[in-house]
């Protein structure tokens, strides 16, 4: 399988992935010492029960169909994967889960009230002539995490002239230098504002290698989201931290953006750090996927996530009706809504009314659209495609950095695990169609790729390995089933539409938090949940509402 860069045994499964174990994620940062401090508040408590893996614990549970619950230890009912994981982490592990910092017995991550408004300033005086380069690196690193998980970083430019750790108008400040011996330095979410800083010491190599700077900032932003170093999980390595109380979210990830490249175990030979497949999946397990709005392609039904509690709602006329509690991800294919239960839960299909869902697959790491069908990955990163007519899953690929599909039953594209190659699947066969990219975006029958330095957008010619430059840097891109392709500027200040030829783009809207939709284009407001829909015929926006 061209995407399978790891030599791991094939893990056969029946109806998609049964309950899979959690274990670690995330790859490195800047080859010399670059950062981080362990928050002294991060401690964990060990239960009195024997330690066992999540997979081992899951096998001890008994299913009681009449009650719809799993039973642990003979008499403790547990409803749903999220509750099962909570019970396991509380009673059967020493630290309780990418790799994430722990705060007593909880993951040290941002609350729902804060995760979509992670404000920061960049010190103009501290960086001097490098200020613009740091601002750009922060925008692009933030975009990488925002395209992976349901988080949003906000640069408050007005605070840049007073960007110190005493400025309470932002959640953290970006300044220089880092402590001696470090290239970068960042803190976990629970850190007091007076200590919560992202600090960089400019390296001469960053003058010419923008990927190196970008990689370091991506790594540091990982820490601000609560992610620990991945290399601490390599037994016997000089970089191992056997006493760490951090929790592994996915299986160990030798490519993770949180894994130092010079530490034992790293398989990253690309020259810079990037978000791996497991980085994306682990981040979504903790913060959910950035799919807050989804529309159907025929009936025009709209689904949206409520920001305050994560519940999913359906819009009927002017009324929003709850259809589900929080889920890791949800998406539409045709008129059908699918979801992935919270924190690597089961794969679900919505009945179309009320709050009734059908389980169509076991525990999965992520879900996405492929070849006009639903696809999911297991803990090994292997890709499985769902057949709605037969209610079965079939393996179609090994691991990849990311996956993207064109409209309808068009081909599936995938980045290799090191982001070095693009592969296209046609009639069941994978073919190499080009070189290195950081992300892929589908729009109608077209496929676009963002270069690894996140500065150039290219469009695939449709044959061979030729990609043509069509644009520059952006915060986010959103493709439509009809081929329309939109971009949010790096500072999220404006929305543009690609004109289809050359490098010409047309302005269609102002500042937006994020773009959504496969049939119509939707945007959410910068400081609210409010949803707007774009009408390309009149080049205007109409207010939709919010759940």
C-alpha positions as CSV (number, residue, x, y, z in Angstrom):
1,X,0.0,0.0,0.0
2,X,1.7,3.2,-1.1
3,X,0.5,5.2,2.0
4,X,1.8,2.7,4.5
5,X,5.1,4.0,5.6
6,X,5.2,2.1,8.8
7,X,6.0,-1.5,8.7
8,X,3.4,-2.7,11.1
9,X,1.4,-5.9,10.8
10,X,-2.0,-5.5,9.2
11,X,-4.7,-5.4,11.9
12,X,-7.7,-7.3,10.6
13,X,-11.1,-6.1,11.8
14,X,-14.6,-7.1,11.2
15,X,-17.3,-4.3,11.2
16,X,-14.8,-1.5,11.3
17,X,-12.4,-1.2,14.1
18,X,-13.7,-2.7,17.4
19,X,-12.8,-1.0,20.6
20,X,-9.2,0.2,20.1
21,X,-6.6,1.2,22.6
22,X,-5.5,4.7,23.3
23,X,-1.8,5.2,23.2
24,X,0.3,8.3,22.1
25,X,0.8,10.8,19.3
26,X,2.9,13.7,18.1
27,X,6.2,14.6,16.5
28,X,9.1,17.1,17.1
29,X,10.2,20.6,16.9
30,X,13.6,22.2,16.6
31,X,16.6,20.0,16.5
32,X,18.4,21.6,19.4
33,X,16.8,22.3,22.7
34,X,13.8,24.2,22.1
35,X,11.3,24.6,24.9
36,X,8.9,23.8,27.5
37,X,8.5,23.7,31.1
38,X,6.6,21.2,33.2
39,X,3.9,22.9,35.1
40,X,4.3,22.0,38.8
41,X,0.6,21.8,39.2
42,X,0.4,18.8,36.8
43,X,0.1,15.8,39.1
44,X,-1.8,12.6,38.9
45,X,-3.2,10.0,41.2
46,X,-3.0,6.3,40.7
47,X,-5.9,4.1,41.6
48,X,-5.7,1.0,43.7
49,X,-6.7,-1.3,40.8
50,X,-4.0,-3.1,38.7
51,X,-2.8,-1.1,35.7
52,X,-3.9,-2.4,32.3
53,X,-4.2,-1.0,28.8
54,X,-7.5,0.5,27.7
55,X,-7.9,-2.4,25.2
56,X,-7.5,-5.0,28.0
57,X,-9.9,-3.1,30.2
58,X,-12.5,-2.8,27.4
59,X,-12.5,-6.6,27.0
60,X,-13.5,-7.1,30.7
61,X,-16.8,-5.2,30.1
62,X,-20.1,-7.0,29.7
63,X,-22.7,-5.6,27.3
64,X,-26.3,-5.5,28.6
65,X,-28.5,-4.8,25.5
66,X,-31.8,-4.4,27.4
67,X,-30.2,-1.4,29.2
68,X,-27.9,-0.2,26.5
69,X,-24.9,-0.1,28.8
70,X,-21.6,-1.8,29.4
71,X,-21.0,-3.2,32.9
72,X,-17.6,-2.9,34.6
73,X,-16.5,-4.9,37.7
74,X,-19.8,-6.8,37.8
75,X,-22.1,-4.0,38.9
76,X,-21.0,-0.6,37.5
77,X,-23.0,0.5,34.4
78,X,-21.2,2.7,31.9
79,X,-23.1,4.3,29.0
80,X,-21.2,5.3,25.9
81,X,-17.5,5.3,25.0
82,X,-16.8,8.6,26.7
83,X,-18.0,7.4,30.1
84,X,-16.1,4.1,29.6
85,X,-12.9,6.1,28.9
86,X,-13.5,8.3,31.9
87,X,-13.9,5.4,34.2
88,X,-10.8,3.7,32.8
89,X,-8.6,6.8,33.2
90,X,-9.8,7.3,36.8
91,X,-9.4,3.7,38.0
92,X,-6.9,1.8,35.8
93,X,-4.0,4.1,34.9
94,X,-1.3,5.8,36.8
95,X,-1.7,9.1,34.9
96,X,-5.1,8.6,34.1
97,X,-3.9,10.6,27.6
98,X,-1.5,12.8,21.4
99,X,0.3,13.1,24.7
100,X,-1.6,15.5,26.9
101,X,-0.6,17.2,30.2
102,X,-2.7,16.3,33.2
103,X,-4.1,18.5,35.9
104,X,-4.7,16.3,38.9
105,X,-7.1,13.7,37.3
106,X,-8.2,15.7,34.2
107,X,-6.6,16.6,30.8
108,X,-5.1,20.0,31.0
109,X,-6.8,21.5,27.9
110,X,-8.9,24.7,27.2
111,X,-12.5,24.7,28.2
112,X,-15.3,25.2,25.6
113,X,-15.6,28.8,26.8
114,X,-12.0,29.6,25.8
115,X,-10.9,27.2,23.0
116,X,-12.3,29.3,20.2
117,X,-10.9,32.5,21.5
118,X,-7.3,31.8,22.3
119,X,-6.1,35.4,22.2
120,X,-2.5,36.5,22.0
121,X,-0.3,39.4,21.2
122,X,3.2,39.5,19.5
123,X,5.7,41.9,21.0
124,X,6.8,44.4,18.4
125,X,9.6,45.7,20.5
126,X,11.0,42.2,21.4
127,X,11.2,41.0,17.8
128,X,12.1,44.3,16.0
129,X,12.8,43.6,12.3
130,X,11.6,40.0,12.8
131,X,8.2,41.0,13.9
132,X,6.4,40.5,10.6
133,X,8.0,37.1,10.2
134,X,6.8,36.0,13.6
135,X,3.3,37.3,13.0
136,X,3.2,35.3,9.7
137,X,4.5,32.1,11.4
138,X,2.0,32.5,14.2
139,X,-0.8,32.8,11.6
140,X,0.3,29.8,9.6
141,X,1.0,27.6,12.7
142,X,-2.4,28.6,14.1
143,X,-4.1,27.7,10.8
144,X,-2.5,24.2,10.9
145,X,-4.0,23.5,14.3
146,X,-7.3,25.1,13.5
147,X,-7.7,23.0,10.4
148,X,-7.0,19.9,12.6
149,X,-9.1,20.7,15.6
150,X,-11.9,22.8,16.9
151,X,-9.7,25.6,18.3
152,X,-9.1,29.2,17.2
153,X,-6.1,31.5,17.9
154,X,-6.8,35.2,17.7
155,X,-4.0,37.8,17.2
156,X,-5.0,41.0,19.1
157,X,-2.9,43.4,17.1
158,X,-3.9,46.3,19.3
159,X,-2.0,44.8,22.2
160,X,1.3,44.3,20.4
161,X,2.7,47.6,21.7
162,X,2.1,46.4,25.2
163,X,2.7,42.7,24.8
164,X,4.0,41.5,28.2
165,X,3.0,38.8,30.7
166,X,1.2,41.6,32.6
167,X,-1.3,42.2,29.8
168,X,-4.5,40.6,30.9
169,X,-6.3,41.5,27.7
170,X,-4.9,38.3,26.0
171,X,-4.5,34.8,27.2
172,X,-0.8,34.6,26.4
173,X,1.9,36.8,24.9
174,X,4.5,36.0,22.2
175,X,7.9,37.5,23.0
176,X,11.7,37.0,22.9
177,X,14.0,35.6,24.0
178,X,13.4,32.1,25.2
179,X,15.4,30.9,28.3
180,X,19.1,30.2,27.6
181,X,19.6,27.0,25.6
182,X,16.1,27.0,24.1
183,X,14.8,28.0,20.7
184,X,11.2,28.1,21.9
185,X,9.2,28.0,25.1
186,X,5.5,27.7,25.9
187,X,3.2,26.8,28.7
188,X,0.1,24.6,29.3
189,X,-3.4,26.0,29.5
190,X,-3.7,26.0,33.3
191,X,-0.6,28.2,33.7
192,X,-1.3,31.5,35.4
193,X,-1.4,34.5,33.1
194,X,1.8,36.0,34.6
195,X,3.7,32.9,33.4
196,X,1.8,32.1,30.3
197,X,4.1,33.2,27.5
198,X,5.3,31.7,24.2
199,X,8.9,32.8,23.9
200,X,11.2,32.5,20.8
201,X,15.0,33.0,20.4
202,X,15.5,33.9,16.7
203,X,17.8,31.5,14.9
204,X,19.9,32.5,11.9
205,X,18.5,29.6,9.9
206,X,15.0,31.0,10.2
207,X,16.0,33.9,7.9
208,X,16.1,31.5,4.9
209,X,14.2,28.5,6.1
210,X,10.6,29.5,6.9
211,X,9.6,25.9,7.5
212,X,12.0,25.6,10.4
213,X,10.5,28.7,12.1
214,X,7.0,27.4,11.3
215,X,7.7,24.0,12.7
216,X,9.0,25.4,16.0
217,X,5.9,27.7,16.4
218,X,3.6,24.8,15.6
219,X,5.3,22.8,18.3
220,X,5.0,25.6,20.8
221,X,1.3,26.1,20.0
222,X,0.9,22.4,20.6
223,X,2.1,23.1,24.2
224,X,-0.3,26.0,24.6
225,X,-3.1,23.5,23.7
226,X,-2.0,21.2,26.4
227,X,0.1,18.7,24.5
228,X,3.2,17.2,26.0
229,X,6.3,15.9,24.2
230,X,5.8,12.6,22.4
231,X,9.4,11.4,22.8
232,X,8.9,11.0,26.6
233,X,7.1,7.7,25.7
234,X,10.1,5.9,24.2
235,X,11.2,3.3,26.8
236,X,15.0,3.4,27.5
237,X,15.5,6.6,25.4
238,X,17.6,9.4,26.9
239,X,14.5,11.6,26.1
240,X,12.1,9.3,28.0
241,X,10.3,10.7,31.1
242,X,9.2,7.6,33.0
243,X,7.8,9.7,35.8
244,X,5.6,11.8,33.5
245,X,2.0,12.0,34.5
246,X,0.9,12.9,30.9
247,X,-1.6,10.7,29.1
248,X,-1.2,9.3,25.7
249,X,-4.3,9.9,23.5
250,X,-3.3,7.9,20.4
251,X,-0.7,5.2,19.8
252,X,2.9,6.4,20.0
253,X,3.7,8.7,17.0
254,X,7.3,8.9,15.8
255,X,6.3,11.6,13.3
256,X,4.4,13.9,15.8
257,X,5.0,17.6,15.8
258,X,5.6,17.2,19.5
259,X,8.4,14.7,19.1
260,X,12.0,16.1,19.0
261,X,13.7,15.0,15.8
262,X,17.0,14.4,17.6
263,X,15.4,12.1,20.2
264,X,15.4,8.3,19.8
265,X,12.4,6.9,18.0
266,X,11.8,9.9,15.6
267,X,11.3,8.9,12.0
268,X,10.9,12.5,10.7
269,X,13.5,13.0,8.0
270,X,11.7,15.9,6.3
271,X,13.8,18.7,7.7
272,X,11.0,20.3,9.7
273,X,8.1,19.5,11.9
274,X,4.5,19.1,10.8
275,X,1.2,17.8,12.0
276,X,1.0,14.1,11.5
277,X,-2.1,11.9,11.0
278,X,-2.1,11.0,14.7
279,X,-1.5,14.6,15.7
280,X,-4.8,15.5,13.9
281,X,-6.6,12.5,15.3
282,X,-5.4,13.1,18.9
283,X,-6.2,16.8,18.7
284,X,-9.7,16.0,17.5
285,X,-10.2,13.5,20.3
286,X,-9.5,16.2,22.8
287,X,-11.0,19.3,21.1
288,X,-13.3,17.8,18.4
289,X,-12.9,18.2,14.7
290,X,-13.4,21.7,13.2
291,X,-16.7,20.7,11.6
292,X,-19.1,23.1,13.4
293,X,-21.5,23.6,10.5
294,X,-22.5,21.0,7.8
295,X,-25.1,21.2,5.1
296,X,-26.8,18.5,2.9
297,X,-26.4,18.7,-0.8
298,X,-30.0,18.2,-1.8
299,X,-32.6,19.2,0.8
300,X,-30.5,22.1,2.1
301,X,-30.7,20.9,5.7
302,X,-28.2,22.6,8.0
303,X,-26.6,21.1,11.1
304,X,-24.5,23.1,13.6
305,X,-22.6,22.6,16.8
306,X,-23.6,24.7,19.8
307,X,-20.5,26.5,21.1
308,X,-21.4,26.5,24.8
309,X,-21.9,22.8,25.3
310,X,-21.0,21.0,22.0
311,X,-24.5,19.6,21.3
312,X,-25.5,19.2,17.6
313,X,-28.6,20.9,16.3
314,X,-30.7,20.7,13.1
315,X,-32.3,23.8,11.5
316,X,-35.9,23.4,10.3
317,X,-37.2,26.7,9.1
318,X,-36.3,29.1,11.8
319,X,-36.2,26.5,14.5
320,X,-33.1,24.7,15.8
321,X,-33.7,21.2,17.3
322,X,-31.1,19.2,19.2
323,X,-30.2,15.9,17.5
324,X,-27.2,14.8,19.5
325,X,-24.9,15.6,22.4
326,X,-21.2,16.4,21.8
327,X,-19.4,14.3,19.2
328,X,-15.8,14.2,18.0
329,X,-16.9,14.9,14.4
330,X,-19.9,15.1,12.2
331,X,-20.4,15.4,8.4
332,X,-23.0,15.0,5.6
333,X,-22.9,12.8,2.5
334,X,-25.9,13.5,0.2
335,X,-28.8,13.9,2.7
336,X,-27.3,11.7,5.4
337,X,-25.6,12.9,8.6
338,X,-22.8,10.8,10.1
339,X,-20.9,11.3,13.4
340,X,-18.0,9.9,15.4
341,X,-18.7,9.6,19.1
342,X,-16.7,11.7,21.5
343,X,-13.0,10.8,22.0
344,X,-12.7,7.9,19.5
345,X,-16.2,6.7,20.0
346,X,-18.3,4.6,17.7
347,X,-19.3,5.6,14.1
348,X,-22.9,6.7,13.9
349,X,-25.6,7.4,11.3
350,X,-28.5,9.8,12.0
351,X,-32.0,8.5,11.4
352,X,-33.2,11.9,10.2
353,X,-35.5,12.8,13.1
354,X,-35.4,13.2,16.8
355,X,-32.2,12.1,18.5
356,X,-32.1,8.6,17.1
357,X,-28.8,7.3,15.8
358,X,-27.6,3.9,14.6
359,X,-24.2,2.5,15.3
360,X,-22.6,1.5,12.0
361,X,-19.0,1.0,13.2
362,X,-16.8,0.5,16.2
363,X,-14.3,2.9,17.7
364,X,-12.5,5.0,15.1
365,X,-9.9,7.8,15.2
366,X,-11.4,10.1,12.5
367,X,-14.1,10.1,9.8
368,X,-14.1,11.9,6.5
369,X,-15.8,11.8,3.1
370,X,-14.2,9.7,0.4
371,X,-15.5,8.7,-3.0
372,X,-19.0,9.9,-2.1
373,X,-19.0,7.5,0.9
374,X,-17.9,7.6,4.5
375,X,-14.4,6.6,5.5
376,X,-12.8,6.2,8.9
377,X,-9.3,5.4,10.3
378,X,-8.4,2.9,13.0
379,X,-5.7,3.3,15.7
380,X,-3.1,2.1,13.2
381,X,-4.1,4.8,10.8
382,X,-5.5,2.4,8.2
383,X,-8.4,3.7,6.1
384,X,-11.8,1.9,5.9
385,X,-14.6,2.7,3.5
386,X,-18.2,2.2,4.5
387,X,-20.9,0.6,2.2
388,X,-24.3,1.9,3.2
389,X,-26.1,-0.7,1.1
390,X,-24.4,-3.7,2.7
391,X,-23.5,-2.1,6.1
392,X,-19.9,-3.3,5.8
393,X,-16.4,-1.8,5.9
394,X,-13.5,-2.5,3.6
395,X,-9.8,-1.5,4.0
396,X,-8.7,0.8,1.1
397,X,-5.4,2.4,2.4
398,X,-2.7,2.4,5.0
399,X,-1.8,5.5,7.0
400,X,-1.4,8.9,5.5
401,X,-0.8,12.4,6.7
402,X,-4.3,13.5,5.5
403,X,-7.0,12.6,3.1
404,X,-9.2,14.7,0.8
405,X,-11.9,13.8,-1.8
406,X,-13.3,15.5,-4.9
407,X,-17.1,15.9,-5.3
408,X,-19.4,13.0,-6.0
409,X,-17.8,9.7,-6.7
410,X,-14.5,11.4,-7.8
411,X,-11.1,10.1,-6.7
412,X,-9.7,10.1,-3.1
413,X,-6.4,11.9,-2.6
414,X,-4.0,11.3,0.2
415,X,-0.7,12.7,1.5
416,X,1.9,10.1,2.4
417,X,2.7,10.0,6.2
418,X,5.7,12.3,5.7
419,X,3.7,14.7,3.5
420,X,6.3,14.1,0.8
421,X,4.0,12.6,-1.9
422,X,0.4,12.9,-3.1
423,X,-1.5,9.7,-4.1
424,X,-4.7,9.4,-6.0
425,X,-7.1,6.5,-5.8
426,X,-9.0,5.6,-9.1
427,X,-10.9,2.4,-9.6
428,X,-9.3,1.0,-6.5
429,X,-5.8,1.7,-7.6
430,X,-3.4,4.2,-5.9
431,X,-1.1,6.3,-8.2
432,X,1.5,8.9,-7.2
433,X,0.5,12.3,-8.7
434,X,2.9,14.8,-7.2
435,X,5.1,16.1,-4.5
436,X,5.2,17.5,-1.1
437,X,2.3,19.4,0.5
438,X,1.1,20.4,3.9
439,X,-2.7,20.1,3.2
440,X,-5.0,19.1,0.4
441,X,-8.4,20.7,-0.5
442,X,-11.1,19.4,-2.9
443,X,-13.5,21.6,-4.8
444,X,-15.8,19.9,-7.4
445,X,-13.6,17.8,-9.6
446,X,-10.5,19.9,-8.7
447,X,-7.8,19.2,-6.1
448,X,-5.6,21.9,-4.5
449,X,-2.5,21.6,-2.4
450,X,-0.8,23.9,0.1
451,X,3.0,23.8,0.0
452,X,4.9,22.7,3.2
453,X,5.9,26.3,4.0
454,X,2.2,27.1,3.8
455,X,3.0,30.0,1.5
456,X,1.8,28.8,-1.9
457,X,-1.4,27.2,-3.1
458,X,-1.3,24.9,-6.2
459,X,-4.0,23.2,-8.3
460,X,-3.6,19.7,-9.8
461,X,-3.6,19.5,-13.6
462,X,-5.7,16.3,-13.5
463,X,-2.9,14.1,-15.0
464,X,0.7,13.2,-14.3
465,X,2.4,15.1,-11.5
466,X,1.8,18.7,-12.6
467,X,0.5,21.2,-10.1
468,X,0.2,24.9,-11.0
469,X,0.4,27.9,-8.6
470,X,-3.0,29.6,-8.2
471,X,-2.5,31.6,-4.9
472,X,-0.5,32.4,-1.8
473,X,-0.9,31.9,1.9
474,X,-4.2,31.7,3.6
475,X,-5.9,30.8,6.9
476,X,-8.4,28.3,5.6
477,X,-9.8,27.0,2.3
478,X,-13.3,25.7,1.6
479,X,-14.3,23.9,-1.6
480,X,-17.9,23.4,-2.8
481,X,-19.4,20.4,-4.7
482,X,-20.0,22.7,-7.7
483,X,-16.3,23.5,-8.0
484,X,-16.4,27.0,-6.3
485,X,-13.3,27.5,-4.1
486,X,-13.0,30.0,-1.3
487,X,-10.2,31.2,1.0
488,X,-9.9,33.1,4.3
489,X,-6.9,35.4,4.4
490,X,-4.1,34.6,6.9
491,X,-5.4,37.2,9.4
492,X,-9.0,35.9,8.9
493,X,-9.9,39.4,7.8
494,X,-11.5,38.7,4.4
495,X,-13.0,35.9,2.3
496,X,-12.0,35.5,-1.4
497,X,-13.3,33.3,-4.2
498,X,-11.0,31.8,-6.8
499,X,-11.9,32.9,-10.3
500,X,-10.9,29.6,-11.8
501,X,-7.9,30.7,-13.9
502,X,-4.4,31.9,-13.2
503,X,-3.9,33.5,-9.8
504,X,-7.0,35.8,-9.8
505,X,-9.2,35.9,-6.7
506,X,-12.3,38.0,-6.0
507,X,-13.3,39.6,-2.7
508,X,-16.6,38.2,-1.4
509,X,-16.7,39.0,2.3
510,X,-15.1,40.4,5.4
511,X,-13.7,39.0,8.6
512,X,-14.9,35.5,9.5
513,X,-14.0,33.0,12.2
514,X,-14.3,30.0,9.8
515,X,-15.8,28.8,6.5
516,X,-18.0,25.7,6.1
517,X,-20.3,23.9,3.7
518,X,-20.0,21.6,0.7
519,X,-23.1,22.8,-1.1
520,X,-23.6,26.4,0.1
521,X,-20.8,28.5,1.7
522,X,-21.3,29.4,5.3
523,X,-19.2,31.5,7.6
524,X,-19.3,32.1,11.4
525,X,-18.8,35.5,12.9
526,X,-15.5,36.3,14.5
527,X,-16.7,36.8,18.1
528,X,-20.0,34.8,18.0
529,X,-21.6,31.6,16.9
530,X,-23.8,33.4,14.4
531,X,-23.9,31.7,11.0
532,X,-24.2,33.5,7.6
533,X,-24.7,32.0,4.2
534,X,-23.3,33.4,0.9
535,X,-25.3,33.8,-2.3
536,X,-22.9,33.9,-5.3
537,X,-25.6,35.1,-7.6
538,X,-26.1,38.4,-5.7
539,X,-22.7,38.4,-4.1
540,X,-24.3,38.9,-0.7
541,X,-24.6,37.2,2.7
542,X,-27.8,36.4,4.7
543,X,-28.1,35.7,8.4
544,X,-28.9,32.1,9.2
545,X,-28.9,32.2,13.0
546,X,-27.3,29.8,15.5
547,X,-28.4,26.9,17.7
